[in-house]
Amino acid sequence: MSPHSEGPARRVLNWLRGGRPEGIAQGDYIALMGVLHRKLTTVEVEHVATALLEEGHYDDDLITHDEIHDMIAAKVHEEATEEDIARVSELLAKAGIHLEAGLPGADA
């Protein structure tokens, strides 16, 4: 399956699986959540978190599904600046993840 035929949640998940996203500073995670929630449904964002947990990217003793869910819910209500959103969107685009309709790799 080509990266462009995968859905946006799968493309983001694959990008995150590669290790810590290069260039994403800890302070940019709010912006990343802002980008994801602008372009992915809550279910898709939770799918990313759940898949990472199930695949062993997090030790169950360190973080649980409920904690991931709570972190997502908390971050959604934090505001990222337009500059932060643009910076993170550019990093996603450089990784081949275009979430805007009409761009390569975006869902139709």
Backbone bond lengths (Angstrom), bond angles and torsions (degrees), N, CA, C in turn:
res aa  C-N    CA-C-N  psi(-1)  N-CA   C-N-CA  omega(-1)  CA-C   N-CA-C  phi
1 M - - - 1.456 - - 1.526 107.65 -
2 S 1.300 117.68 129.45 1.458 120.96 -179.21 1.520 109.18 -77.59
3 P 1.353 116.54 154.11 1.456 119.08 179.39 1.523 112.49 -57.36
4 H 1.344 117.13 -29.74 1.454 119.35 -177.06 1.522 112.56 -77.71
5 S 1.345 118.54 -15.43 1.457 119.79 179.14 1.529 111.61 -93.87
6 E 1.337 117.28 -6.36 1.451 120.80 177.35 1.524 109.37 -81.91
7 G 1.315 115.87 154.32 1.456 119.86 176.30 1.518 110.50 -73.02
8 P 1.326 117.18 166.04 1.463 119.91 -177.36 1.524 113.49 -62.65
9 A 1.319 118.59 -36.93 1.463 120.19 179.50 1.521 110.26 -63.17
10 R 1.321 117.94 -41.98 1.463 122.12 179.77 1.529 110.56 -65.93
11 R 1.342 117.70 -40.73 1.465 120.47 179.87 1.529 110.46 -64.33
12 V 1.335 116.99 -42.57 1.460 120.08 178.39 1.520 109.74 -65.54
13 L 1.314 117.55 -43.15 1.457 121.56 178.69 1.521 110.58 -58.75
14 N 1.319 118.05 -46.72 1.464 121.36 178.72 1.522 111.17 -61.19
15 W 1.317 116.86 -38.87 1.462 121.61 178.93 1.524 109.92 -64.96
16 L 1.331 116.93 -44.14 1.456 120.43 179.61 1.523 111.91 -67.93
17 R 1.321 117.67 -32.78 1.463 122.15 179.56 1.521 112.07 -62.14
18 G 1.314 117.07 -26.13 1.456 120.87 -178.30 1.517 113.17 -67.28
19 G 1.285 118.60 1.66 1.451 123.09 -176.61 1.510 108.46 114.32
20 R 1.278 116.45 -170.77 1.467 118.25 177.22 1.509 108.52 -60.53
21 P 1.304 117.22 129.18 1.464 119.04 -178.94 1.527 110.92 -56.41
22 E 1.312 115.47 119.15 1.462 120.22 -178.94 1.522 109.40 -58.98
23 G 1.297 115.51 130.34 1.447 120.23 177.49 1.520 114.58 89.19
24 I 1.329 118.22 -7.36 1.466 120.03 178.57 1.527 107.67 -91.75
25 A 1.306 115.92 106.55 1.457 120.73 176.95 1.521 108.79 -76.53
26 Q 1.330 116.12 156.98 1.463 119.56 -178.48 1.525 110.83 -53.86
27 G 1.318 117.57 -37.76 1.454 121.07 179.89 1.515 113.72 -67.23
28 D 1.335 117.35 -15.03 1.460 121.11 -179.41 1.523 113.15 -88.51
29 Y 1.325 118.06 -4.11 1.460 118.69 -179.00 1.526 111.71 -65.21
30 I 1.338 117.36 -32.00 1.467 119.34 175.75 1.519 108.90 -63.23
31 A 1.341 115.89 -43.61 1.469 119.68 178.30 1.521 110.68 -64.29
32 L 1.342 117.58 -39.71 1.464 120.50 178.19 1.523 109.93 -60.15
33 M 1.329 116.79 -44.42 1.460 119.56 177.98 1.524 109.97 -63.42
34 G 1.333 116.51 -37.30 1.459 119.74 177.70 1.514 111.81 -62.67
35 V 1.336 116.19 -43.61 1.470 120.44 178.03 1.518 109.75 -63.16
36 L 1.323 116.69 -47.95 1.462 120.04 -177.72 1.518 111.21 -61.74
37 H 1.318 116.97 -42.93 1.464 118.48 -178.36 1.516 112.80 -74.33
38 R 1.314 117.09 -18.77 1.464 118.79 173.67 1.521 110.36 -75.99
39 K 1.327 116.88 -30.51 1.460 120.95 -171.56 1.521 113.99 -113.38
40 L 1.333 118.20 -22.64 1.462 121.89 179.79 1.522 108.66 -113.08
41 T 1.307 115.49 153.79 1.460 119.32 174.84 1.521 108.93 -76.11
42 T 1.316 116.54 163.51 1.460 120.68 176.05 1.518 110.14 -57.54
43 V 1.318 116.71 -39.24 1.470 121.15 178.80 1.524 110.22 -62.08
44 E 1.338 117.85 -42.53 1.467 120.69 179.66 1.528 111.35 -65.29
45 V 1.330 117.70 -41.09 1.462 120.55 178.14 1.523 109.84 -63.82
46 E 1.332 117.00 -43.02 1.460 120.09 177.76 1.526 110.76 -65.12
47 H 1.336 117.60 -33.99 1.465 120.94 176.86 1.527 110.05 -60.98
48 V 1.320 117.23 -42.82 1.463 120.99 178.20 1.524 109.80 -59.43
49 A 1.328 117.13 -49.41 1.461 121.07 -178.74 1.524 111.48 -63.42
50 T 1.320 117.22 -44.07 1.464 121.43 -179.41 1.522 111.34 -64.66
51 A 1.322 117.19 -42.97 1.465 120.63 -179.92 1.520 110.76 -62.47
52 L 1.324 117.76 -41.99 1.460 120.46 177.94 1.523 110.76 -62.33
53 L 1.323 117.06 -41.43 1.457 121.48 179.12 1.523 110.72 -64.95
54 E 1.331 117.43 -46.98 1.462 121.93 -177.67 1.522 112.31 -66.31
55 E 1.318 117.57 -29.55 1.456 120.78 -178.85 1.520 112.24 -86.22
56 G 1.321 116.50 5.47 1.452 119.64 174.91 1.512 114.90 83.20
57 H 1.326 117.87 16.65 1.454 119.42 178.06 1.522 111.13 -74.71
58 Y 1.314 116.51 -13.30 1.453 122.38 175.28 1.517 107.11 -132.28
59 D 1.312 116.26 140.49 1.457 122.14 177.28 1.526 107.44 -79.41
60 D 1.330 116.61 125.92 1.469 120.40 -178.49 1.523 112.47 -55.17
61 D 1.354 116.58 -27.24 1.456 119.14 178.98 1.526 111.46 -73.46
62 L 1.324 116.39 -20.17 1.453 120.25 -177.76 1.519 112.50 -95.60
63 I 1.313 116.82 -38.93 1.462 120.29 -177.62 1.526 108.75 -148.28
64 T 1.306 116.01 137.03 1.462 120.94 -178.56 1.522 110.23 -108.24
65 H 1.327 115.46 167.52 1.462 120.61 176.23 1.526 110.22 -56.95
66 D 1.331 116.94 -43.43 1.468 120.25 -179.81 1.523 111.39 -62.51
67 E 1.339 116.88 -37.70 1.462 119.70 178.28 1.526 110.86 -67.06
68 I 1.333 116.89 -39.54 1.465 120.54 176.35 1.525 109.25 -61.76
69 H 1.325 116.59 -47.08 1.467 121.34 179.33 1.526 110.27 -57.85
70 D 1.329 116.91 -45.74 1.460 120.79 -179.11 1.527 111.46 -64.44
71 M 1.346 116.87 -38.63 1.463 119.96 178.26 1.522 110.67 -64.77
72 I 1.330 116.60 -42.46 1.466 120.19 178.09 1.521 109.46 -60.98
73 A 1.328 116.44 -47.67 1.465 120.43 -178.67 1.526 111.03 -61.16
74 A 1.324 117.53 -40.15 1.464 120.78 -179.65 1.521 111.21 -68.33
75 K 1.324 117.79 -41.75 1.462 121.70 -177.38 1.520 112.12 -69.36
76 V 1.317 116.86 -30.11 1.460 120.67 -178.64 1.523 110.37 -60.08
77 H 1.318 116.19 -33.42 1.456 119.80 -176.12 1.524 112.99 -86.57
78 E 1.345 117.05 -7.70 1.451 119.97 174.50 1.516 107.88 -84.02
79 E 1.284 116.56 144.30 1.459 121.28 -177.50 1.521 110.45 -95.94
80 A 1.290 116.13 129.69 1.460 121.92 171.05 1.522 107.00 -97.61
81 T 1.321 115.75 146.99 1.459 118.58 178.49 1.522 109.30 -74.90
82 E 1.314 116.24 159.98 1.468 120.34 176.64 1.524 110.03 -59.96
83 E 1.339 116.94 -35.74 1.467 121.09 177.82 1.527 110.43 -62.98
84 D 1.343 116.78 -44.32 1.467 120.94 177.79 1.527 110.67 -61.66
85 I 1.330 116.44 -44.75 1.465 121.41 179.90 1.526 109.82 -60.44
86 A 1.335 116.62 -44.68 1.467 120.64 -179.51 1.522 110.92 -63.24
87 R 1.342 117.54 -42.62 1.468 121.61 -179.54 1.531 110.88 -62.54
88 V 1.326 117.18 -46.59 1.465 120.55 -178.97 1.526 110.55 -69.49
89 S 1.325 117.20 -38.14 1.471 120.03 176.76 1.520 110.49 -60.27
90 E 1.338 116.84 -39.42 1.467 120.94 178.35 1.529 110.96 -64.74
91 L 1.339 117.39 -40.86 1.465 120.39 177.69 1.526 111.05 -63.37
92 L 1.332 116.89 -41.63 1.461 120.17 176.92 1.526 110.32 -63.03
93 A 1.329 117.09 -43.06 1.466 120.99 -179.89 1.523 110.90 -62.54
94 K 1.339 117.39 -39.99 1.470 120.79 178.26 1.522 111.08 -63.41
95 A 1.341 116.11 -27.47 1.467 120.76 177.81 1.525 111.15 -86.67
96 G 1.343 116.84 5.47 1.462 120.71 178.81 1.510 113.94 84.82
97 I 1.322 117.18 14.30 1.459 121.42 -179.23 1.518 107.82 -107.23
98 H 1.325 115.82 97.30 1.460 122.10 -179.78 1.524 107.50 -104.90
99 L 1.303 116.52 110.92 1.457 120.58 -175.06 1.516 112.80 -94.36
100 E 1.319 117.99 -8.18 1.463 121.18 178.14 1.520 109.63 -79.37
101 A 1.305 117.10 133.18 1.465 121.36 178.43 1.521 109.82 -55.81
102 G 1.319 116.23 137.92 1.451 121.84 177.30 1.516 113.92 93.23
103 L 1.330 118.58 -13.48 1.455 120.84 177.86 1.522 109.55 -90.70
104 P 1.339 117.97 153.69 1.465 119.51 178.20 1.524 110.34 -56.05
105 G 1.312 116.38 133.80 1.453 121.58 178.98 1.512 114.29 89.33
106 A 1.310 117.38 -8.21 1.465 120.27 178.84 1.517 109.18 -85.54
107 D 1.309 115.08 151.71 1.460 118.59 173.75 1.513 108.18 -71.34
108 A 1.313 115.84 146.41 1.471 120.27 -179.29 1.498 111.19 -69.18
